[in-house]
Amino acid sequence: MSLPPGFLDELRTRLSLSDVVGRKVMWDARKSNPGKGDMWAPCPFHQEKSASFHVDDRKGFYYCFGCQSKGDAISFVRETENVGFMEAIEILAGEAGLEVPKQDPRAQEKADERTELAQVMEHAVQFFRLQLRSGGASSAREYLDGRGLSEAALERFEIGFAPDAWQGIWDHLTGKGVSPENILAAGLGKPSSKGGKPYDTFRNRIMFPIRDARGRCTAFGGRAMDPNDNAKYLNSPETLLFDKGRSLYNHGPAREAAGKGAPLIIAEGYMDVIALAEGGFGACVAPLGTAITENQLHLLWRISDEPIIALDGDKAGLRAAQRLIDLSLPLLEAGKSLRFALMPDGKDPDDLIRGEGPEAVQTVIDAAMPMVQLLWDKEIEGKVFDSPERKASLDKTLREKIMLIRDPSIRSHYGQAIKDMRWQLFRSGSSGGGGGGAKKPWKKGDWRKEVLLGATAGSKASLLAGAGEDTQRQMREAVILASLICTPEVVAEFEGQLEQMAFTTQEHSGLRDLILAHASSGTSVLRENIVNARGADSLENLLSAGHVAIIPCIRNPGDLEMALMTISEELAKLDAEQGLSVEVAEAAEDLVGLADESVTWRLGQAAQARNLAMRSEYEDKAEYDTAPNGARISRDEKSAFDALLNKLNVTKEP
């Protein structure tokens, strides 16, 4: 018994041979070209110092020019792990996230059936090509000529024509001895529902053969010549040979061209692919009239690490891009992504090449944007973000998208990229989309701006620093940052406030940026990134500072409720202090002229707000005693402990 061939094809599609081999060898950086899947290393099967072991990642085969060892991922695992065929399959299936199917006793029989069906399909290719030259195909030839297809293009893509007859291909194939069962199994005929003779699947259509990566014709795509036909394009039904969700039009030639360095372009239809190929873009494929599937995406990544999706410049094209983004985000890996080339509005690649030439397409391809940019553009297009609620809605939508990414490193980089674009949108003075008006910029040297931004290098003489409150502000900032590091789950609640905070030190500002960038990855990843960027001493000094270590949510990491309360309270105190400072600054400016009672009233209101925000701190101090070592001890906890000791009749030492 053997495994279904479809499973082995899927296994090879899911796995990168260079990843499998890379566990056992050290790649030669000078000879290897990862972008083209061309990898070299010393051979793992014999002792050598030179890199004579070659892996062709795109084709999935390895070969050693020294000992002549060769094979694929399965044979490599068998040889290096000293296991049998099925054990190697199980190892690789585990890595690919596939379940090994039960062995099929009819596997060989099905393989023989596929061989027969492939021969039937080749007969059909030749029949349709001959029919394109017949008198009944004049309208089809006129259409193809109007689309700019040369005779060489017709030959290259084996384009044909299905005559407008009920049993055209049927009679031809049966006349060659092909059984009716095989005609039906190949998807070329359909049984009559009225009990009559079976009829042709394709009638009065221009025919495009669909070949797999091995070059076998597995299906056809037919373009209707009758404008009243309900289906403008019709694909072969699913057969033993053809799985639409695992197939690509022009797969084999595109893989070969991409292996020579051409960018892989994904277009929407057959004519787009043909036009691109004729225009010099040989590495182009189409997903057979359906939205790209997960299996097709893995096929694309086997051909190229960063395929370019050529989208039609209309709403349907953008909707297709959004569906593809949602599919792709959970599957992203380091080095595996997508780029998007947006065609001019209302045009597809075929239109652009015929109208403006290959240079116009090249310009669009060169401007292809990364997926994160399209994700961002889609969410802000036509929208105005002139209120906190609208901004929060944007944050929520994008956060949900980013959380679809499974790889923590990629998720972190996407989060940082989104934060950068958000900063540009909201800090540039525009509220996005439909406008909203620019904010009045501060003038250089505006001393009220310096008060607002805190005690920075350029504002040492500000009223806030002069009043000696700089140290107190730094302490509050430290409490906020430490609470966020210990409980990163709450960062999303304060993201907007944190982004707008102007910290008193560069150290605190840098910690804020690291927290915003990596909080979604969890505590351990966040701390690791802080240590890598700032050093272990920086994190240790922050968390062990006396005014930080006593905070309940620092002593009990993961206490979400306490962390929310602590951070909210400290932010409120900072806002109140900052508000008072601004009022003082503006009052001082007003006093240059004629002072009146309004100035006194404003200062009184600001002071009252500040005292109200500070009240909780004073109440906190009343609940703690200071121990001989300087640490604060909760009075309630101390009283409870004393009562327990008395109950146990334990005598405390004086």
HELIX and SHEET records of a PDB file:
HELIX    1   1 PRO A    5  ARG A   14  1                                  10    
HELIX    2   2 LEU A   17  GLY A   22  1                                   6    
HELIX    3   3 PRO A   34  LYS A   36  5                                   3    
HELIX    4   4 ALA A   73  GLU A   81  1                                   9    
HELIX    5   5 PHE A   85  ALA A   96  1                                  12    
HELIX    6   6 ALA A  107  GLN A  131  1                                  25    
HELIX    7   7 GLY A  135  ALA A  137  5                                   3    
HELIX    8   8 SER A  138  GLY A  146  1                                   9    
HELIX    9   9 GLU A  151  ARG A  156  1                                   6    
HELIX   10  10 GLY A  168  GLY A  175  1                                   8    
HELIX   11  11 PRO A  180  ALA A  185  1                                   6    
HELIX   12  12 LYS A  244  ARG A  246  5                                   3    
HELIX   13  13 HIS A  251  GLY A  259  1                                   9    
HELIX   14  14 TYR A  270  GLU A  278  1                                   9    
HELIX   15  15 GLU A  294  ILE A  303  1                                  10    
HELIX   16  16 LYS A  315  SER A  328  1                                  14    
HELIX   17  17 LEU A  329  LEU A  331  5                                   3    
HELIX   18  18 PRO A  349  GLU A  356  1                                   8    
HELIX   19  19 PRO A  358  ASP A  366  1                                   9    
HELIX   20  20 MET A  371  ILE A  380  1                                  10    
HELIX   21  21 PRO A  388  ILE A  402  1                                  15    
HELIX   22  22 PRO A  408  ARG A  427  1                                  20    
HELIX   23  23 TRP A  447  LEU A  453  1                                   7    
HELIX   24  24 ALA A  457  SER A  459  5                                   3    
HELIX   25  25 LEU A  463  GLY A  466  1                                   4    
HELIX   26  26 ASP A  470  CYS A  486  1                                  17    
HELIX   27  27 PRO A  488  PHE A  494  5                                   7    
HELIX   28  28 GLU A  495  GLN A  500  1                                   6    
HELIX   29  29 GLN A  506  HIS A  518  1                                  13    
HELIX   30  30 ALA A  519  SER A  521  5                                   3    
HELIX   31  31 THR A  523  ARG A  534  1                                  12    
HELIX   32  32 ALA A  536  SER A  544  1                                   9    
HELIX   33  33 GLY A  546  ALA A  549  1                                   4    
HELIX   34  34 PRO A  552  ARG A  555  1                                   4    
HELIX   35  35 LEU A  560  ASP A  590  1                                  31    
HELIX   36  36 GLU A  597  ALA A  622  1                                  26    
HELIX   37  37 ARG A  635  LYS A  647  1                                  13    
SHEET    1   A 4 ASP A  38  ALA A  41  0                                        
SHEET    2   A 4 PHE A  53  ASP A  56 -1                                        
SHEET    3   A 4 PHE A  61  CYS A  64 -1                                        
SHEET    4   A 4 LYS A  70  GLY A  71 -1                                        
SHEET    1   B 4 GLY A 160  ALA A 162  0                                        
SHEET    2   B 4 ARG A 205  ARG A 211 -1                                        
SHEET    3   B 4 CYS A 217  ALA A 224 -1                                        
SHEET    4   B 4 TYR A 233  ASN A 235 -1                                        
SHEET    1   C 2 GLY A 189  LYS A 190  0                                        
SHEET    2   C 2 TYR A 199  ASP A 200 -1                                        
SHEET    1   D 5 CYS A 284  VAL A 285  0                                        
SHEET    2   D 5 ILE A 265  ILE A 266  1                                        
SHEET    3   D 5 ILE A 308  GLY A 313  1                                        
SHEET    4   D 5 ARG A 339  ASP A 345  1                                        
SHEET    5   D 5 MET A 369  PRO A 370 -1                                        
SHEET    1   E 2 TYR A 624  THR A 626  0                                        
SHEET    2   E 2 ARG A 632  SER A 634 -1                                        
END                                                                             
